[in-house]
């Protein structure tokens, strides 16, 4: 992976208004580095060692207009579980750090995304309360070298550390690749809407409690 970051302007400096964060997680099983720009243009530099997982992370960047820089070294000689889960954890930590006090954001986001016969719906709330409800009946256990069970582990790690409530439903689908891709694309679009700054609510917390 190149040392250059996608989260820069043409002059090589970050926009001071961008919501940017970098987090590293090092364990006996994985070494993860994640950098995010929530106000990016959808650029991505991804290296997890699992090709299909990189493809799905790219969907988050492209369709969420979020710049992602992710490097992961994990115990892939065992399987992809620790790598995928720990990327989810670290990405969640980076989102939580980058979003800050949540003033002015829309907070809620939802999206339906189709791909041929597949259709998925994702709804997200930057509530401050971790919660995942996921119903994705994958038609295959593997997509390339990616174990489809790890989709749940990725999102569980993300919600636990981004402190969001997330509902994911694959409504239709016969091809596991299509099912996964619609899930990740819908997740990206829901993120994009929830994280947008609402021009009618700038500087305010989107909660009657006054905090999230």
WOJOQUI-V704422 format. One record per residue. N is the residue number from 1. OMEGA is omega in radians with two decimals (999 if undefined). D_CENTER is the distance of its C-alpha to the mean C-alpha in Angstrom with 1 decimal. Layout:
BEGIN
n: {N | N}
omega: {OMEGA | OMEGA}
d_center: {D_CENTER | D_CENTER}
END
This chain:
BEGIN
n: {1 | 2 | 3 | 4 | 5 | 6 | 7 | 8 | 9 | 10 | 11 | 12 | 13 | 14 | 15 | 16 | 17 | 18 | 19 | 20 | 21 | 22 | 23 | 24 | 25 | 26 | 27 | 28 | 29 | 30 | 31 | 32 | 33 | 34 | 35 | 36 | 37 | 38 | 39 | 40 | 41 | 42 | 43 | 44 | 45 | 46 | 47 | 48 | 49 | 50 | 51 | 52 | 53 | 54 | 55 | 56 | 57 | 58 | 59 | 60 | 61 | 62 | 63 | 64 | 65 | 66 | 67 | 68 | 69 | 70 | 71 | 72 | 73 | 74 | 75 | 76 | 77 | 78 | 79 | 80 | 81 | 82 | 83 | 84 | 85 | 86 | 87 | 88 | 89 | 90 | 91 | 92 | 93 | 94 | 95 | 96 | 97 | 98 | 99 | 100 | 101 | 102 | 103 | 104 | 105 | 106 | 107 | 108 | 109 | 110 | 111 | 112 | 113 | 114 | 115 | 116 | 117 | 118 | 119 | 120 | 121 | 122 | 123 | 124 | 125 | 126 | 127 | 128 | 129 | 130 | 131 | 132 | 133 | 134 | 135 | 136 | 137 | 138 | 139 | 140 | 141 | 142 | 143 | 144 | 145 | 146 | 147 | 148 | 149 | 150 | 151 | 152 | 153 | 154 | 155 | 156 | 157 | 158 | 159 | 160 | 161 | 162 | 163 | 164 | 165 | 166 | 167 | 168 | 169 | 170 | 171 | 172 | 173 | 174 | 175 | 176 | 177 | 178 | 179 | 180 | 181 | 182 | 183 | 184 | 185 | 186 | 187 | 188 | 189 | 190 | 191 | 192 | 193 | 194 | 195 | 196 | 197 | 198 | 199 | 200 | 201 | 202 | 203 | 204 | 205 | 206 | 207 | 208 | 209 | 210 | 211 | 212}
omega: {3.12 | 3.09 | 3.12 | -3.10 | 3.08 | -3.02 | 3.12 | 3.02 | -3.09 | -3.12 | 3.06 | -3.14 | 3.14 | 3.02 | -3.06 | 3.11 | -3.14 | 3.09 | -2.99 | 3.07 | 3.07 | -3.11 | 3.05 | 3.10 | -3.13 | 3.09 | 3.08 | -3.08 | -3.07 | 2.95 | -3.03 | 2.96 | -3.13 | 2.98 | -3.11 | 2.92 | -3.09 | 3.14 | -3.07 | -3.11 | 3.09 | 3.10 | -3.10 | 2.94 | -2.94 | 3.09 | 3.13 | -3.07 | 3.12 | -2.99 | -3.11 | 3.10 | 3.05 | 3.13 | 3.14 | 3.08 | 3.08 | 3.08 | 3.12 | -3.14 | -3.01 | -3.03 | 3.07 | -3.03 | 3.12 | 3.08 | -3.12 | 3.03 | -3.03 | 3.01 | -3.14 | 2.99 | -3.09 | -3.10 | -3.10 | 3.05 | 3.04 | 2.99 | -3.07 | -2.98 | -3.06 | -3.13 | -3.09 | -3.14 | -3.08 | 3.00 | 3.09 | 3.13 | -3.07 | 3.08 | 3.09 | 3.11 | -3.13 | 3.09 | -3.12 | 3.13 | -3.06 | -3.05 | 3.03 | -3.04 | 3.06 | 3.10 | 3.03 | -3.14 | 3.11 | 3.10 | -3.10 | 3.03 | 3.07 | 3.13 | 2.92 | 3.11 | 3.06 | 2.92 | -3.06 | -3.06 | -3.05 | 3.11 | 3.12 | 3.11 | 3.07 | 3.10 | -3.08 | 3.09 | 3.05 | -2.93 | -2.96 | -3.13 | -3.13 | 3.07 | 3.13 | 2.97 | -3.00 | 3.10 | -3.13 | -3.13 | -3.09 | -3.13 | 3.12 | 3.14 | -3.11 | 2.95 | -2.97 | 3.11 | -3.09 | 3.07 | -3.06 | 3.07 | -3.09 | 3.04 | 3.11 | -3.12 | 3.10 | -3.09 | 3.08 | 3.09 | -3.13 | -3.05 | -3.12 | -3.03 | 2.98 | -3.13 | 3.11 | 2.96 | -3.01 | 3.06 | -3.11 | 3.11 | 2.93 | -3.02 | 3.10 | 3.06 | 3.10 | -3.12 | -3.04 | 3.09 | 3.13 | 3.11 | -3.12 | -3.08 | 3.10 | 3.10 | -3.08 | 3.09 | 3.11 | 3.06 | 3.14 | -3.12 | 3.10 | 3.07 | -3.09 | -3.11 | -3.09 | -3.07 | 3.11 | 3.05 | -3.13 | -3.08 | 3.13 | -3.06 | -3.11 | 3.09 | -3.13 | 3.08 | -3.11 | 3.13 | 3.08 | 3.11 | -3.13 | 3.09 | 3.11 | 999}
d_center: {19.7 | 21.3 | 21.7 | 21.1 | 18.0 | 16.5 | 16.2 | 19.9 | 22.4 | 25.3 | 27.3 | 24.8 | 24.0 | 20.9 | 21.5 | 22.4 | 20.9 | 17.3 | 14.9 | 14.2 | 13.6 | 14.1 | 14.1 | 15.8 | 16.3 | 19.5 | 21.0 | 23.7 | 21.2 | 18.5 | 18.2 | 14.7 | 14.2 | 11.1 | 11.8 | 9.8 | 11.8 | 10.6 | 13.8 | 13.7 | 14.8 | 12.1 | 13.5 | 12.1 | 13.9 | 12.7 | 15.0 | 14.3 | 17.5 | 16.1 | 16.5 | 14.8 | 11.6 | 11.7 | 12.4 | 9.3 | 7.0 | 9.6 | 9.0 | 5.7 | 8.0 | 11.1 | 10.7 | 8.7 | 11.2 | 9.0 | 10.7 | 9.2 | 11.8 | 11.3 | 14.5 | 15.0 | 18.4 | 18.9 | 21.7 | 21.2 | 24.9 | 24.3 | 21.3 | 17.5 | 16.8 | 16.7 | 14.7 | 11.8 | 12.0 | 12.4 | 9.5 | 7.4 | 10.0 | 10.1 | 6.6 | 7.4 | 10.7 | 9.9 | 8.3 | 11.3 | 13.6 | 12.7 | 13.0 | 16.4 | 18.9 | 17.1 | 20.3 | 20.4 | 17.0 | 17.2 | 15.3 | 15.0 | 13.3 | 13.9 | 14.1 | 16.2 | 15.7 | 18.6 | 19.2 | 22.9 | 23.7 | 20.2 | 18.7 | 15.7 | 15.0 | 12.0 | 13.0 | 11.3 | 13.4 | 12.9 | 16.0 | 16.1 | 16.6 | 14.3 | 14.8 | 13.5 | 15.7 | 14.9 | 17.6 | 17.0 | 20.3 | 19.6 | 22.8 | 22.5 | 21.7 | 20.7 | 19.1 | 20.6 | 20.0 | 16.9 | 17.8 | 16.3 | 16.8 | 14.0 | 11.4 | 12.5 | 12.5 | 8.9 | 7.9 | 11.1 | 10.3 | 7.1 | 9.4 | 12.4 | 11.4 | 9.6 | 12.5 | 11.3 | 13.0 | 11.2 | 13.5 | 12.8 | 16.0 | 17.1 | 20.3 | 21.9 | 21.6 | 23.9 | 22.1 | 19.3 | 17.7 | 17.8 | 16.5 | 13.4 | 12.9 | 13.5 | 11.0 | 8.0 | 9.9 | 10.6 | 7.2 | 6.8 | 10.3 | 10.2 | 7.8 | 10.3 | 13.2 | 12.5 | 12.0 | 15.1 | 18.2 | 20.8 | 24.1 | 26.2 | 24.6 | 24.2 | 24.7 | 24.6 | 22.4 | 21.3 | 23.1 | 26.8 | 26.5 | 25.9 | 23.0 | 19.5}
END
